[in-house]
Amino acid sequence: MRILIVGGGIAGLAMARALEQRGLTPDLIELKPDTHQGGTGLFLPGNAARALQQLGLLESIAAVAVPINTQRILDSRGRQLSATRTQDVWSTCGPCLALPRAILHATLRSSLRDTRLRFGTSFTAIEQLGEKSLVTFSDDTTCEYDVVIGADGINSKVRQKAFPGVSPLYTGNVCWRFITENIVGVDGWTVMLGNGSSLLAIPISADQLYVYADRAVNEREALQKARQLSLNTLLNEFSAPLFPLIAHRPVQAQVHFSRIEQVVTDGWVKGRVVLIGDAAHASSPSMAEGAAMAMEDALVLAETLTACTSINDALAAYMRRRKPRVDWVQQQCVARDKMRRLPGWGRVPLLKLAGNILYRRGYTPLTEPI
Ligand SMILES: Cc1cc2nc3c(=O)[nH]c(=O)nc-3n(C[C@H](O)[C@H](O)[C@H](O)COP(=O)(O)OP(=O)(O)OC[C@H]3O[C@@H](n4cnc5c(N)ncnc54)[C@H](O)[C@@H]3O)c2cc1C
């Protein structure tokens, strides 16, 4: 079976790995050069650890990642609203982990043996010729494939070709991210919730923290105003333990700013073209499930492609198995974003009384086998 994977992010690399594990040798094209190792940090809930285990990579990731044993929610003054022991929910899957995003990429990339990787390469056309797809690459070469897998992220060009009506939608939040020294001694996943803003810090190595802040802004304001305001002003309702990370962030800290968008669609399969990862179902990061969903997609699609008697059946089976789980994650992200925007008099008692229950309710379905 000739398979092309478009995109060498978490979804595409995991897809190649899962296919190799089953004896298939895909081609993979990635727009960026091989040396690109960007990004900030990642939190991986227990089902991501289980997916890594199934990809045969948990041991090497766990050796460098920070285990996250507690997830704490504080108010903007630093008073604790809830604390969840992650193992109470994830013990059947695996540990919750945090690490620099570049390490996950590098581990997935270096696990590949036979995949034909081409960096700095995109495509210009995908033409359906009966049961084959004829792909024209950015260097004008062409090749026929039985399956083309779009793993090219939220602004997927594969999706634009197959489903031109589907575009990413703004979720109502903008965010800032950076990596800095752990000057405040945070030792677990810790978020502070304010009025329309959140400030999150997660240790990703012995001395580094991944810091994420977001704020609800209407779409018109989103890019212009939020970008111009200083983070110190935007987040000044917060106090210790996390505000010092904003107030005293080093001048060289590279702050990534972005609008948060999602992709919601029922169409992941068109002929022999199939979408995985953010190309199919990008979500707000409120559940931190993006990497887990991407790796689970890869495992399920590799399994159906090797187990089903026809490719059409395999793609339909992939969609059937993955859609309910992904829908659940997207619904939970929307619910969490809505809850975070509640005024303090609604949000604070809700999290104090039911923080653990809400955590358990949101994540328990994801502990089920994929
Ligand atoms: C602010 C924020 C915080 C997040 N935090 C977390 C977190 O803590 N934990 C978590 O699990 N998830 C998190 N996520 C989500 C996670 O980052 C994504 O779900 C995940 O990266 C999706 O992987 P992907 O491979 O589908 O897409 P991407 O990572 O976007 O990879 C797509 C790849 O395709 C390549 N590409 C694009 N177009 C082409 C083309 N035409 N030809 C060839 N290649 C192409 C790109 O260069 C890229 O390498 C977060 C997301 C955001 C926005």
The ligand as an SDF file (V2000), in Angstrom:
LIG
                    3D

 53 58  0  0  0  0  0  0  0  0999 V2000
   -1.7260   27.5140   22.7230 C   0  0  0  0  0  0  0  0  0  0  0  0
   -1.7560   26.0340   22.5580 C   0  0  0  0  0  0  0  0  0  0  0  0
   -1.3250   25.2120   23.5930 C   0  0  0  0  0  0  0  0  0  0  0  0
   -1.3910   23.8350   23.4610 C   0  0  0  0  0  0  0  0  0  0  0  0
   -0.9880   23.0410   24.4820 N   0  0  0  0  0  0  0  0  0  0  0  0
   -1.0880   21.7080   24.3750 C   0  0  0  0  0  0  0  0  0  0  0  0
   -0.6860   20.8540   25.4380 C   0  0  0  0  0  0  0  0  0  0  0  0
   -0.2290   21.3050   26.4900 O   0  0  0  0  0  0  0  0  0  0  0  0
   -0.8280   19.5110   25.2690 N   0  0  0  0  0  0  0  0  0  0  0  0
   -1.3120   18.9730   24.1050 C   0  0  0  0  0  0  0  0  0  0  0  0
   -1.4070   17.7550   24.0010 O   0  0  0  0  0  0  0  0  0  0  0  0
   -1.6780   19.7570   23.0810 N   0  0  0  0  0  0  0  0  0  0  0  0
   -1.5720   21.0960   23.1800 C   0  0  0  0  0  0  0  0  0  0  0  0
   -1.9250   21.8850   22.1400 N   0  0  0  0  0  0  0  0  0  0  0  0
   -2.4200   21.2580   20.8980 C   0  0  0  0  0  0  0  0  0  0  0  0
   -1.2820   20.6170   20.0970 C   0  0  0  0  0  0  0  0  0  0  0  0
   -0.2520   21.5560   19.9360 O   0  0  0  0  0  0  0  0  0  0  0  0
   -1.7850   20.1790   18.7490 C   0  0  0  0  0  0  0  0  0  0  0  0
   -2.9930   19.4730   18.8940 O   0  0  0  0  0  0  0  0  0  0  0  0
   -0.7590   19.2910   18.0580 C   0  0  0  0  0  0  0  0  0  0  0  0
    0.4270   19.9950   17.8400 O   0  0  0  0  0  0  0  0  0  0  0  0
   -1.3460   18.8290   16.7290 C   0  0  0  0  0  0  0  0  0  0  0  0
   -0.3530   18.1780   16.0020 O   0  0  0  0  0  0  0  0  0  0  0  0
   -0.4950   18.0860   14.4250 P   0  0  0  0  0  0  0  0  0  0  0  0
    0.6540   17.2480   13.9880 O   0  0  0  0  0  0  0  0  0  0  0  0
   -1.8690   17.6830   14.0590 O   0  0  0  0  0  0  0  0  0  0  0  0
   -0.3210   19.5750   13.8980 O   0  0  0  0  0  0  0  0  0  0  0  0
    0.9680   20.4860   13.9170 P   0  0  0  0  0  0  0  0  0  0  0  0
    1.7200   20.3210   15.1650 O   0  0  0  0  0  0  0  0  0  0  0  0
    0.4970   21.8520   13.5460 O   0  0  0  0  0  0  0  0  0  0  0  0
    1.8690   19.9120   12.7220 O   0  0  0  0  0  0  0  0  0  0  0  0
    1.5190   20.1010   11.3700 C   0  0  0  0  0  0  0  0  0  0  0  0
    2.7980   19.9680   10.5460 C   0  0  0  0  0  0  0  0  0  0  0  0
    2.4560   20.0330    9.1600 O   0  0  0  0  0  0  0  0  0  0  0  0
    3.3740   20.8710    8.4930 C   0  0  0  0  0  0  0  0  0  0  0  0
    2.7000   21.4070    7.2990 N   0  0  0  0  0  0  0  0  0  0  0  0
    1.7510   22.3670    7.2380 C   0  0  0  0  0  0  0  0  0  0  0  0
    1.3570   22.5510    5.9820 N   0  0  0  0  0  0  0  0  0  0  0  0
    2.0850   21.7040    5.2160 C   0  0  0  0  0  0  0  0  0  0  0  0
    2.1140   21.4300    3.8270 C   0  0  0  0  0  0  0  0  0  0  0  0
    1.3280   22.0850    2.9660 N   0  0  0  0  0  0  0  0  0  0  0  0
    2.9710   20.4900    3.3640 N   0  0  0  0  0  0  0  0  0  0  0  0
    3.7830   19.8270    4.2370 C   0  0  0  0  0  0  0  0  0  0  0  0
    3.7780   20.0310    5.5760 N   0  0  0  0  0  0  0  0  0  0  0  0
    2.9430   20.9580    6.0460 C   0  0  0  0  0  0  0  0  0  0  0  0
    3.7280   21.9410    9.5050 C   0  0  0  0  0  0  0  0  0  0  0  0
    4.9370   22.5620    9.1970 O   0  0  0  0  0  0  0  0  0  0  0  0
    3.7870   21.1150   10.7890 C   0  0  0  0  0  0  0  0  0  0  0  0
    5.0600   20.5810   11.0120 O   0  0  0  0  0  0  0  0  0  0  0  0
   -1.8770   23.2630   22.2500 C   0  0  0  0  0  0  0  0  0  0  0  0
   -2.2940   24.0770   21.2040 C   0  0  0  0  0  0  0  0  0  0  0  0
   -2.2410   25.4580   21.3520 C   0  0  0  0  0  0  0  0  0  0  0  0
   -2.7190   26.3310   20.2220 C   0  0  0  0  0  0  0  0  0  0  0  0
  1  2  1  0
  2  3  1  0
  2 52  2  0
  3  4  2  0
  4  5  1  0
  4 50  1  0
  5  6  2  0
  6  7  1  0
  6 13  1  0
  7  8  2  0
  7  9  1  0
  9 10  1  0
 10 11  2  0
 10 12  1  0
 12 13  2  0
 13 14  1  0
 14 15  1  0
 14 50  1  0
 15 16  1  0
 16 17  1  0
 16 18  1  0
 18 19  1  0
 18 20  1  0
 20 21  1  0
 20 22  1  0
 22 23  1  0
 23 24  1  0
 24 25  2  0
 24 26  1  0
 24 27  1  0
 27 28  1  0
 28 29  2  0
 28 30  1  0
 28 31  1  0
 31 32  1  0
 32 33  1  0
 33 34  1  0
 33 48  1  0
 34 35  1  0
 35 36  1  0
 35 46  1  0
 36 37  1  0
 36 45  1  0
 37 38  2  0
 38 39  1  0
 39 40  1  0
 39 45  2  0
 40 41  1  0
 40 42  2  0
 42 43  1  0
 43 44  2  0
 44 45  1  0
 46 47  1  0
 46 48  1  0
 48 49  1  0
 50 51  2  0
 51 52  1  0
 52 53  1  0
M  END
$$$$
